[in-house]
Amino acid sequence: MGGAPHKPYPRLGHSPTRRCVIHTEDSVGIAKTTSARQALERANSHVRYVEHNLLLDASNALDTLRPYDIIVDCTDNVPTRYLLNDACVMLGKPLVSGSALRFDGQSPNVVFALLRAAIRK
């Protein structure tokens, strides 16, 4: 992050463990990002996972996303989806948006992020 200050991402309570299959009761009290990374590493240790334990906002989005070739949006709130969209447009990066609930999911692929324009139509 280049020494830029950031807000740490919240720690898990009992509520998210009921909604997200990646988190377990053993994860209560640790950062959501750490819990998710640990679960993914247990599922596939041959992949390198990069944990970003921060709240993405306008002050850190470009620096956080810049190193990656493709951005995958799995967020659950509209302001963050707009932020990712805007950052991807500015960086010229493809954005893949997805959502999941338990074992069901959907992924409308967007080659270049134009979420604001699509929603306005």
C-alpha positions in Angstrom: 0.0 0.0 0.0 3.0 2.3 -0.1 2.5 3.3 3.5 -0.9 4.8 2.9 -3.2 4.7 6.0 -6.1 2.4 5.7 -9.0 1.3 7.8 -8.7 -2.4 8.9 -11.4 -4.7 7.7 -13.8 -5.9 10.3 -13.3 -9.1 12.4 -15.8 -11.9 12.2 -18.7 -12.2 14.7 -21.2 -15.0 14.8 -23.6 -13.5 12.2 -21.4 -13.9 9.1 -20.6 -17.5 9.9 -24.2 -18.3 9.4 -24.4 -16.6 6.0 -21.0 -17.5 4.4 -19.9 -21.0 3.9 -16.2 -20.0 3.7 -16.3 -18.8 7.4 -16.7 -21.2 10.3 -17.2 -20.7 14.0 -13.5 -21.3 14.4 -13.0 -18.0 12.5 -14.9 -15.8 15.0 -12.6 -13.0 16.2 -10.2 -13.0 13.3 -10.3 -10.7 10.2 -12.7 -11.8 7.5 -9.9 -11.6 4.9 -7.7 -13.9 7.0 -10.5 -16.3 7.5 -11.3 -16.4 3.8 -7.6 -16.8 2.8 -7.1 -19.6 5.3 -10.1 -21.5 4.0 -9.1 -21.1 0.4 -5.5 -22.2 1.2 -7.0 -25.4 2.8 -9.1 -26.0 -0.3 -6.3 -25.4 -2.8 -2.7 -24.9 -1.6 -1.3 -24.6 -5.1 -2.7 -21.1 -5.6 -1.1 -18.0 -4.2 -3.7 -15.9 -2.3 -3.1 -12.2 -1.7 -4.9 -10.8 1.3 -5.9 -7.2 1.4 -7.1 -6.5 4.9 -8.6 -3.0 4.3 -11.8 -1.3 3.5 -11.6 -0.3 -0.1 -12.4 3.3 -0.7 -11.5 6.1 -3.1 -8.2 6.8 -1.4 -6.8 3.3 -1.9 -8.8 1.7 -4.8 -6.4 2.5 -7.6 -3.3 1.5 -5.8 -4.9 -1.7 -4.6 -6.2 -2.8 -8.0 -3.4 -1.6 -10.2 -1.2 -4.7 -9.9 -3.9 -7.1 -11.1 -4.9 -8.0 -14.7 -8.5 -8.8 -14.0 -10.7 -7.5 -11.1 -13.4 -9.8 -9.7 -16.2 -8.1 -7.8 -17.8 -10.3 -5.1 -19.0 -7.5 -2.9 -22.4 -7.2 -1.4 -23.1 -3.5 -1.6 -23.8 -1.0 -4.3 -21.3 1.8 -3.3 -18.4 -0.6 -3.5 -19.6 -2.0 -6.8 -19.6 1.6 -8.2 -16.2 2.2 -6.7 -14.7 -0.9 -8.4 -16.4 0.0 -11.6 -15.0 3.5 -11.6 -11.5 2.3 -10.7 -11.5 -0.3 -13.4 -12.6 2.3 -16.0 -9.8 4.6 -14.9 -7.2 1.8 -14.9 -8.5 0.2 -18.2 -9.0 -3.2 -16.4 -11.7 -5.8 -17.1 -14.2 -6.3 -14.3 -16.0 -9.5 -13.6 -18.9 -9.1 -11.3 -20.3 -12.0 -9.3 -22.5 -12.8 -6.4 -23.3 -15.9 -4.4 -25.6 -17.1 -1.7 -24.5 -20.4 -0.2 -23.9 -22.7 -3.2 -25.8 -20.6 -5.8 -24.1 -17.9 -7.8 -24.2 -15.7 -10.8 -21.6 -13.9 -12.8 -22.5 -11.4 -15.5 -19.2 -10.7 -17.1 -18.4 -7.1 -18.0 -15.4 -6.8 -20.4 -14.7 -3.2 -19.5 -16.5 -1.7 -16.6 -19.4 0.4 -17.6 -21.8 -0.3 -14.7 -22.9 3.3 -14.3 -23.8 3.6 -18.0 -25.7 0.2 -18.0 -27.7 1.1 -15.0 -28.7 4.6 -16.3 -30.3 3.0 -19.5 
